[in-house]
Amino acid sequence: MRMMQLCAVVVLARMLAVAAPNYVGSAACKTCHPAIYARWEKTPMANIVRDPRDHPDAIVPDLSSAT
C-alpha cells in the first residue's frame, strides 16, 4: 500500500510539473497536415482574422467606444 501511495505522489507531481497547454497557432498544424493546411489557408475562415503587424492592409477598427 505504501508503494502505491508513493507512485501516486510521483504521478501527481509529474502532472503538475507539465506546463499548461496553450494555443500554438494555426501554422503549427502545417507541419503534420500540409495538404489540409494548404486548402484551409485559402478559406475565408483562415483569412477573416489577421494580425495587423503581419498584414498592414488589415482594417483595424476603433473599439474604444460603442458608437
WOURFEN-V713267 format. One record per backbone hydrogen bond with DSSP energy under -1.0 kcal/mol. CO is the residue of the C=O (numbers start at 1). NH is the residue of the N-H. Records with the same first field share a line. If there is no record, write none. Layout:
# WOURFEN-V713267
CO=NH / NH
This chain:
# WOURFEN-V713267
1=5
2=6
3=7
4=8
5=9
6=10
7=11
8=12
9=13
10=14
11=15
12=16
13=17
26=29
29=33
33=37
34=38
35=39
36=40
37=41
39=42
40=43
43=47
51=54 / 55
55=58
